[in-house]
Amino acid sequence: MGTIKTLNKWANAHTYLPLDLLRVALGVFLFIKGIGFMSDSAMLMELFKPIQNLAGGMAVIHYVAPAHFIGGILIAFGLLTRWVIIAQLPILIGAIVINFVGEMISNNLFLAVMTLFVCLFFLIYGSGKNSLDYYFKMQK
């Protein structure tokens, strides 16, 4: 727990508006992807075709859209950012793996890898000073 507090203090001392805008952009991107998956479930089923025969394949499909939808909102507002990113990591790693198991779509692979790197950055950095996490922490 002390390590997280140390990381938060460092992040709050070194916060920059462009990083907060990047966090909001990540949240909006994930939110839009979640909406896209919810509105076009056939496309989502097509993406998961390589793993549909694995155990829990249907559960994964039902996890992805709400996780992106709700997670995107929470990341954009900077609320529970690290927890939400931890929930996004299996999805992003799965998106990368699906590109190697199924049909390779370089655009989807690039988006998944870049999103994974940005998520890993915010997993370490945190939500920053312009976030609801910081606001609620300062209310104490």
N, C-alpha and C positions, 0 to 999 in steps of 0.2 A: 504494500500500500504506500510505503514511503517513496518508492520509485515513481509511482504515478503522480504523487504530489510534487516531486522534484521536476518531473516532465511538465506538469501543468504550470509551475512557477516559471520555468524556462520559456515555455510557449507564450505565456502572458507577457513576459518581459520583451519578447522578440516577435510580437505579432505585427503583421502587416496587412493592410487592406487587400492587396491582391491575393493573398492566401485565403482570406475570408471569402473573396469573390470566387476563387477556385472551388472552395468547399460548397458554396451555394450552387455553382455551375454543376458540380458533381451530383448534388442532391436533385437538381432539376433534371439532369440527364437520366438518373435512375428512376425518377418519378415518371418521366415520359416513356421510358422503356417499360415500366410496370403497366402504364395505361395501354401501351401498344400490345403487350402480352395479353392483357385482359380483353381487349377489343378484338384481337385476332388469335383466338385459341388454336385455330388450324395451323397457323404459322409456328406457334409454340410447339405443337405436337410434331411438326415437321423437323424442328430443330432438335428435339429429343428422340427422334427416330432411332439413332444408334444405341440408345440405352433403354429403349422401351421394354426390352425383355428382361432387364435386370430387376432384382427385387427392389421394391420401393420406387420404381420409375414413375408411377402415377403420383405418388406422394411428392416427389421432386417437382413435378409439373405444377402441383397445387401450392407449392412453397415459393416458387420463383416470382410469380406476378405480385402477390401481396407483399413479399419481402422487398421487392424493388419499389413498389408503390408507397408503402408506409415508410420504408427506410429512406427513400428519396426525400420525403417531406421532413423527416427528423434530421437528416444530414443538412438539408438546406437551412433549417432554423438553428442548427447547432445544438440539438437536444439529444442526449445519450449517444453522442457521435461515435465513440469508440465501440460501444456495444452493438450499435447498428452495423458498423463496418465489419465487426466480427461475424455478424449474421450474413453479410454480403460476400465474404471471402469464399465460402464453399460454392456459391453460385458462379463467381467469376473464375475460380479454378476449374469448375465444371465446364464453363463456356470455352475455356482454352483447350481442355481435354477433348471436348466434342469436336473441335476443329481438326484434331489429329485422328480421332477414331472414325468420324464420318467424312463428309465431303469438306475439303479445305476451302474456306471462304476467307481470303486474306483480309478483307475489310472488317469482317466480324472478329477475326483473330486480333487484328490491330486494336480495335475498340476494346476488346476484353483485356488485352495486356495493358493498355494505357489506363483503363479504369482500375485494374488491379494495382498498378503502381501508385496511382493517386490515392486509392483507398489505404494502401500500406503506409503512405506518407502521413495521412490523417490519423491512422491508427497510432502512430508514434507521436505526431504533433498535437493531436487533440483538436478541439473545435475552435480554439482561438478566443480572442477577447470580444469580438462582435458576435456573440452567440447566446442562446438561452442558457446553456450550461454555465457560462461565466456570470450571466445576470442572476441566476438563482443562487449561485455560490456566493455572490457579493451581498445577497439579501440576508445572510446569516449574521 
